[in-house]
Amino acid sequence: MTIYAVGDIQGCVEPLQQLLEKISFDPSRDQLWSTGDIVNRGPKSLQTLRFLKNLGPSFRMVLGNHDLHLLATAKGHRKPTPKDTLDEIYNAPDVDELTAWLQHQPVLIHDHGYVMIHAGIPPQWSLAIAKQRANEVEQVLRSDDSEKLFMHMYGNTPDHWQSQLPEVERLRVITNYFTRMRYCDAEGKLELNCKLAPEHGPAGFKPWYSHPQRETAEEKLIFGHWAALEGRYCGDRLFPLDTGCVWGKCLRILNLNDKSYVHCDCSDQNQQKPGG
């Protein structure tokens, strides 16, 4: 079995299918992992969602901020934004089946010697702690109280972890770490407004993965979310997979068996301008 991990697809199903054909992906013997943000901003979110769901047990993913946004809007807890490209999903006859499937996906995967999250893990959390915090969000997400998460997950505060936080704020900051983080300080204080590459980052903050005392420094981490990185080298155990497919760049896939990358040109799929 070969395990592959793919970066943010965001509704660009045709480049994904071309890339899977390029690597001769066979769902009967191989496995595809996704860093999340499988929908939104791109042209074919409904087709992407159906295609990945239909891969069955050969597909695994972690939830990204756009996936959670789809769930919140589809269930009426948040209004769509003008930039969203999710109407086809809202109006699909199988919308309930698709969103139920998505709602049961994890926030963090630790398997085969790799850890996969959508955005990152704050420097002050060990892998054991990160798994506990991911489980907190996943338990609420899959419960009858899921609206508690969807109604309160939006916002930039609190901007750092505190053990005494009220439950809804606790869930929000955990979700922000795993699905929205790019920059933070050494104690995990978040800066959530800047989407630029590290050389243009905000004063007083560093990319989450670059803090020298990061507790997960010995783990092999697969992540997406940060298109401005353009897949640049971040460290020997770091595998950035968001290479800006939805912005007309390329889609990246990682072979976990040999740590090699394969890319597919997405220039013909670009229907968005950077910054969304």
N, C-alpha and C positions, 0 to 999 in steps of 0.2 A: 504493500500500500504506500502510495505517495501522498503526503499531506501538503496542500497548498494554502496560502493565506493571501487574500486579495484586499486591496485598499478600498476607500470610499467609492461606491458605485454610483449612488445618487440618481438612480433612474436611467443610467446609461447601459441598458441591457445588451445592446448590440456589440459594443467593444468588449463586454464581459464574455459574450458567447464566442467572439473571434479569438479572444485570449485563451479560453478553454479549449478551443479547437487547435490553437497553436501548440499547446502543451499536451495535446491528446488526452485530455481529462476524461476518465471513464468512471462514472458514479458507481459502477458495480465493484470497483476495486480501489478507487482513490477517494480522498476527502477534501472538501473545500471549506476553509474557514474565511470569515469576513470580519473586518474591523468595525463594521456597523456603518450607519448612514447609507443604507441600501436604497433609500428613497429620497425624493424631494430635490428641487432645483433643476433636475434633468428632465428629459422629454418623456420617459416611459416608466414611471414609477410603478404603475399597476402591473405591467408586464414583468418588470424586474422582481417584484414581490411574489408573483405567481411562479415565475421560473425558479427562484431559489427555494420556495416552499416545496415545490414539486421534486426537488432533488432528494427529499426525504432525509434519511439518516446520514447520507453522504455530505450534508451541509451543516455547518455550525457557525454561529455568529455571536457577537456581543452587540448590545444596543448602543446606538449613538444618539446624539441630541436630536437629529432629524427623525429618527425612528420613534423616539419618545414624543416628539411634537406631533407626529402623525396620530399616535394613540390618543393624546390629549385632545386634539381637534376632532378626530373621528367620533369620540365619545362625548363631544359637546362641552368639554371643560375649558376650551380655549378657542378663540376665533382664528381662522387661518389668516396669514399675512399676504400682502400683495405679491410677494416673491414665491409663495408656495406653488408647487405644481402637483397637487394631490387630489384635485377634483375627481379624476377618473376613479381613484380608490374610493372616495366617499360615495360615489354613485354606482359602484360595482355591485352586482347581485351577491357576490361572495365576500363583501366587505367585513361582515362579522366573523367569518371563518378566518380570513386573512389577519385581522387585527388580534383575534384570540391567539393565533399561532405566534404572532410577533410579541404579544404581551408575555409569553412564556419563555422568551429567550433570555439568556443571562446577561449580566453586566460585566462579568470577568470570567475568563476561561484559563485554567491552569492544567495543562496536559502535555504529554510527550516532551517534557523539559522546557516548554515555553509558557509564557504568560501573555494573554491577549486582552487588551482593553481598548476602548475607542480613543480616548484622549491621553490619559496618563494616570500615574499613581503619585500622590504627593510625596516629597522627599522624606517626610517624617514617619511615614507608614511602612512597616515591614510587609512582606507578602502575606503573612498570617493575618495581620490586622486588616489589610486591604480585602482579603477574602471574607472576613467577618463583616466588614462594612458593605461590601457588595451584596452579601446575603441579606442584610437588613433591607436594602432597596428591593431586591428580588422577591422577598417574602411579601412585602406590601404590594408590589406590582401585580403579583399573582393572586392576591386575596380579594375578598369582597370590599375591602377598604381602599382599593387602588385609586379611587378618586381623590383620596388624601394626598397622594403623590402628584397626580396630574394637575390638581387645582393649585398646588403650592410650590411646584418645582421651578417656576420661573422667577428670575431675580438674581442679583449679584451679591446679595447679603444673606447670611453672614459670609465674610470673605475668608474665614479660616476655621479650622476644626476646633471645637470646644466640647468636651465630654458632657457638659451640663446643658447643652442646647435643648430647647423644646423639640418634640418629635418632628414637626413639619420642617423646622429649620435644619435639624440634623439630616433629614432626608435630602433637603435641597443642597446642602454643602457637599454631601457625599456624591450626589448626582452631578454637581458641577465639577468636582474633581475628576470623576471617571469619564464624563462626556463632553466637557467644555474647556477644560484647562489647557492652557499653553504656557503661560508665565505665572510664576509664584516666587516667593522668597524662601529662604532656608527653613522657615517654620511653617510653610504651607499657606501663607497669606496670598490670596489669589488676585491677579490682575486679569480681568476677563474681557477687556475692551480691545486690546491690541491683537490683531491677527497677522502682523507683519513677521518677516523672517527675523531670526535672532540678532543680526547686525543692526536692525532698526527697532529693537525692543525697548520697552519702557524703562526708565531709570529706576534703579533699586530692585529690579526683578530679573530673574534668569529663566530660561526654559526649564520646565520642571525636571527634565532628565539630566541637567548639567550641574546640579548642586553636588559638591564633592562628598558630602556626608549622606547621600541618598541611601535609604535603607534597602532598596531593591537593586543596588548596583551590581550584584552578582547574578541577578536573574536575566534571562533572555526575554526581552519585552517586545511584543509586536503591537504597534499602535497606528492609528490613522489620524483623522481630524484636521491636521495642520497642513493644508495645501501649500502654503508659502514656503515650507521646508523643501518642497519639490523632491522629496526622497533623499536628501543629502545625507552623507555619513554623519551619524550622531554618536557613535561609539560601537565597540565590538559586539556588545550584547543588545544593541538597540536596532530595531527593524521598522523604520518609518514607511508606511505604505500609501499614504494619501499623496498622490502625485498630480492632483488637479484634473482628473478626467472630465468632470462636469464643466471645467473652465477651458476645455479644448486642448488640454495637454495630453497626458497618457494615463493609462490604467496599469498599475503594477501588481504583479503577483510574486509571491515568495515561495520557493520550494523549501519546506522545512527540513527535508532530508539532507540537502546539500548546501542550504543557505544561498542559493542562486536566485537572481531576479530575472523575470521576463516581463516585457512591456508591450502594450498595444497602443497605437496612436489613436487619440480620440478627437482629433481636430475637426472631423466631419460631424461630430456629435454636439459640438458646442452651441448651446442655446442660451447661455448665460454670460454675463460679464463678471469678472472677479469681484469679490467683496461680499457675496451673499452668504 
